Amino acid sequence: MNKINHYLNAILLLGLVLIGWIYFKTDPLRVDEHTNLSQIVTYASGRLIHDPFLTSVSGYHYLMSWIVRLFDSDSTALLRGFSAVLGLGCIAFFYQSNRVLQQTTSIERVVQFAVFPTIFPFFFLIYNDVASLFFILAGLSLCLRQRYLLGCFILILSMGIRQNNVIWLVAIPALCWLQQTQFSVNRANFLAFARNCWPIGLGLVGFTIFLVLNKGVAVGDRSMHPPFALNSGNVFFFLFCYCLIFLPLVLSRTRDNIRFALAQQHTGLMLAVLFALYLFAFNNTHPYNNVNEDLFIRNWILMKIFASFELKILFFIPVVLAILDLAHSLQQRPILLPILFASLLFLMPSWLIEPRYYMISFALIMLFRPDGRLAVEKLTSMYCALLSVLVLYATHQNMLFL
């Protein structure tokens, strides 16, 4: 019966992705799809010219240009279809990783990931984020199965999709090694890690050369993506998204989370420091976050909360609920520590507040977080699916965009 349920869920997920592609395949291009398609067509024509508005390296666009050449077509339906195939690959690698970790609520985690409202809609858009996630999850799956050499090379390839994946090149193998050695950090384990994961060094050298030659991380549109800056905007917005999307799980654990917090020393002082950081460091100054509030959900939220001091105070409530939940989860699953630390390193250099930057962090948290009650896990799966359907419908109707 368990196998039948797994096959049924796989068929339903495949059907959902197919329906999503059919629904979106001929829709007009949206937001960055214009730039991405233009770059793909440029490469397909044999011209290796980088679009000045494209911030990332163009491995994704080069890959997609071969799809254009292979099928002799640059139709949005074809390219969005390939994005959907990459999305299915993400689900498959997530499922494999989950099997290795032997989570008790494994199928619910897979369903939640597959219909995650800030990931699933991008399965049907010409963006590089799903391709980036595909390579990261492929590398994770290999490293969890102790195939570190191949896993590290796959993670190096992910840097050709998004250059800041250099953070995950180090974090993913380290995460898997700590998981397998049960956090036993000693000289022998460190040397064994270095022997197994030596390609990390090649990736870091390559990234350093790129950083020096490029004079920063962003390739294009540099004025909107300044190098070597630290920003808190994505950290606080990530916490808000965490609370909103995992709302059934967060609410079911809130009482226990509060008890856990009250049992810790200096909780009040830490919350006071956090609140001060929130008030003074969390801001909305990026030009792209202050336009088209009638289109972008994130911009509408940000512009509303920064237009009213009362709303900014209220926004802190889901942020605190998320922090309490993550803190309690960290106590139950210490393996979340390298994930959260790497997420900070990944998000803080970005001035633009953008929820699609959180895909990898959410995927890893979903894999390694503690189990909730089965009924709550099922409710969370349904809730995520409902949010995704709403986002898909609203995007298709040109009502909003993530």
N, C-alpha and C positions, 0 to 999 in steps of 0.2 A: 504493500500500500504506500510506503514511504517513497519508493521509486516512482510509482505512478503519480504521486503528488508532485515530485520533482519534474517529471516529464511534462505534466500538465502546466506547471508554472512556467517552464521553459517555452512551451507553445504559446501561452498567453502573453509572455513578454515579447516573443518574436512577433506575434500578431500586433501587439501595441506599437512596436517600433515600425512595422510595416504600415500601419494605419497613420502614424505620425508622418512618415515620409510621403505617403499618398496625399495627405492633407496639406503638406507644405511644399511639395516638389516644384510647383509652378508659381509659388508666391513671388511677389516682387522682392528684389534684393533689399536687405535691411542693414542700416548703419555701416559697420565695418565690412560687411560682405562686398560692398562696392570696391573697396581698396583691395581686398583679398582676391576677388575674381580678376580684377585688372592685373594684379601681379602674376596670377596663375597663367592668364592668357599671354602675358608678356614673355614668360619663360617658355610656354608651349610654342611660341613663334620663333624661339631660338635666340631671343635677345636677353642677355643676363644683366638687366638693369634693375636696380633695387628702387622701389617706390619710396620717395622721400617722406611719405606720411606713415610708412610701415615701421613700427618700433621694434618688432622682433626680427631675428634672423629668419631666413626664408626657406628652411628645409621643408616645411609643410607645403608651401606654394610650389616648390620644385617637385615634390612627390605628386601633388595633384596635377601638375602640368603633364606628367607622364600618363595619367588617366585620360586627360584631354587628347593627348597624342594617340593613345591606344584605341580609343573609341571614336577618334576624329570628331569630337563634339565638346563644346564648352557650355552645354546647357546647364542651367541651375539644377534641373532634376537629376542629372547624372552626378554632379559634384555633391549635391546634398545626399544622394543615395550612397555615395562612398563614405560620407561623414556618418551616415546611419550604420554602415558596415563597421566602421571604426568604433562606434558606440556599442554595437553588439560584441565586438572584441573586448571592449572595456568590461562589459558585464561578465564575459567568459573568464577573463583574468581575475576579476574580483571574486567570482565563484571558486576558482581554483585556489586562490589564496585563503579563502574562507574555509575550504575543505582541509587545507594543511593545518590551519589554526584550530579546527574542530570546535567551532562555536556551537553551543547548544540550540541557539535560535538562528541557525545559519541561513535557512531559506528566507526568513523575514529580513535579515540584513541584506541579502541579495536583492530582494524585491525593493527595499527602501533605497538602495543604491541605484537600481535600474530606473526608478521613477522619481529620483531626487529632483526637486523643482528648479534648482539652479544648475543642474547637469543635463537632465533629459531633454529640455527644449533645444540645446545646442547640438544634439544628435542630428538635427535637420537643418543646420545652418552652415554656411561656408566660413567657419572660424577655425583657428588652429588649436583651440583649447582641448577639444575632445581627442585630437591626435596626440597632443602632449600627454594627456591623461592615459591614453592607450599605451604609450611607451613606458610611462612611470609604473603602471600596474603590471605590465609585462616584466619589467625589471624586478619588481617586488615579488611576483609569483616565482620567478627563477631563484631569487635569493632565499626566499622562504623554503624552497626545495633544495637549498645548499648548492645551487649551481651559480656560484658567485661570479666566476669569470665571465660567463655569458651575460649574466644579469647586469654586471657593471658596464659591459660594452653597450648593452641596450640602453642603459641610463645615460651613457655618453651620447648616444644617438638622440636622446630626448632633448639634449641641449641644442641640437640643430633645429628643433621646433620652437623652443622658448629658451633663451640663453640663461635665464635665472633658474632653470632646472638644475644648475650646478649645486644648489642647496640640497636637492633630493639625491644627486649623485653620491653625496657623502652620507646623507641621513638614512636612505633606504637600506643600504648594506649594513650600516651601524645598527639600525633598528632590528634587522633580522638576526644579526650576530648577538645582540644583547638578549633577544628573545630566546635564542637557542642555547646560550650559555647561562641563562637565568641571571643576568646582570653580574656575572662573575668577572670583574675587571681586574686582571693581573697581567704581568709581563708576558707570560706564555700565551694567554688568549689574545693579547694585543699583537704579538708577533705572528700568531696564526692568522689573525684577521688581515694583517698587512700582506702576508703571503697569498691569501685567497683573493684579496680585493685590490691587488696592485694596479689594475687599470684606473682606479680612482685618481692616482697620481698623474696619469696621462691626461685625464679630463681636466684636472686642476691646472696643469701646465698650459693646456690648450686654451682654457678660459682666461688665464692670466695674459697670454699673448693677445687674445681677442680684446681684452679690456684695455691693454696698453695701446694697441693699434687703433682701436675704435674710439679711444679717449672717453670711455663710459660704457654703460650697459646697453642703453637704447641705441638702435641703429638709425632710426629716423624720428621725426617729430620730437626732437630733443628738448625743446623749450618746455614741452608739457610733461617730460619725463626726465627731470634733472638727475645727474649722477650723484652718488655718495650723500644722499639726503635720507633722513629717517623721519617717518610720519606715523602717527598713531591712528589715523582715520580708518584704515582697513582692519586694524585689530579690533576696534570697538564695533565696527559694522559687522565684522565676522561674528562677534559674540551675539549681537542682535539677531543675525540670521540663524545662528545655532539655536537660540531660544525659540525663535518663530517656527523653524522647520521641525525641530524635535519637540515641539510643544507638549504632546501627550506624554512623552518620556520625562521631560523636565518637570512637568506638573506632578506626575506620579511620584517623583523622587524628591520634591521640594522639601517636604517635612523632614525626611531623613537628611537631606543636604544641610538644612538649617541646624539640626541637632549636631551634625558633624562639625559645622563651622563653630558653633557655640562651645564645643568641647576642645577647640584648639586655642592655644595661647595667642594673644595679640590680634585676634580677629577684628576687634573694633578699630584698632590703629591701622591695620592693613586696609580695611574698607575706607577709612577716612583718607588715607594716602591715595587709594584708587580713585575715590570720588574727586579729590583735588586734581589728579592727573586728567580725569575725564573732563572736568570743567575747563581746565586751562590748556590742555594739549589736544583735545578732540575738536577739530574745526573742519569747515567745509570751504576751502579756498581754491580748489582746482577749477579752472574755467569750465571744463567739460562736465563737472558736477553741478553747475549752476545755470544750465540751459535745458530747454525742452522738458520741463517738469510734467507736461501733459503726455509725454511719451515714455520717458524712463522712470520705472518704479523707484529705483535707487535715488534718482535726483529729486523726485517728488517727496520722498521721505526725508532726505537730507535738507532740502530747502524749507520744508515745514518745521522741522525741529530746530533749525538754526534761526528761524524767524520768530520764535517764541521761547523765552526762557523757561516757561512752565512745561512746554513740550520737551525741551531738552532734559529737564529733570525727570519727566516721566519715562523718557527713552532709557534712562539709567536703570530702570527696574528690570527689563529683560536682560540687560547687560550683566547685572548682579546675579540674576537667576542662572544665567549661563556660566558665570564664573564659579558659583557655588557647585553647580552640577559637574563641571570639569574638575574642580578641586577634589570633590568626593570621588569621582571616577578615577582620578589620578592616584588616590589613596588605595583604591581597590585594584587598579591596573597600573602599576608604575611604568609599564612599557609605553604609556601615553606621554611620558615626559619628553623623550626625544622628538616625538611627533609635534608636540606643542612648541617646543623650543625651535625646531626647524621651521614651523609655520610662522613664528615671529620673525625669523631671519628672512623668510620668503616674502612676507607681506609688508614689513616696515619700510623698505626702500621705495615702495610705490606711493606716489602722491595722489594719483587718481584712485578714488574709492570705487571698486568694481567687484561685484559678487562672483563673477566667473573666475576670478583669481583664487577663489577658495576651494575649487573642485578637488584638488589633490588632498588638501588638509581634511576636508569632509570625508573623502573616501577612506583615508587612513584611520580617522577617528571611528568611522562606522565599523571597520574591521576589528579594531582593538579595544573598543569601549566595553564596559561590563554589560552583562545581559540585564534587560528589564523583565518584568513579568510578561509571560507569553501573550496574555490578552492585550497588554499595553503595546507590545511590539507589533501585534497585528493591527491595532488601532493606528499606530504610527505609520505603518505601511499604507493603510487606506488614506490617511491624512495626507501623506506625501503624494500619493497618486492623484488625489483630488486637487491639490495645489498645482501639480504639473499640468493636469488637464485644463485648469483655469488659465494658467499662463499660456499654454498652447493656443487656446481659443482666443484669448485677448490679443495675443501677438498676431494670429491669423487675421483677426478683424481690424488690425491696425489701431487697436485701442491703447496698447502699451508695449514696452520692451524692457527686459530685465536690465 
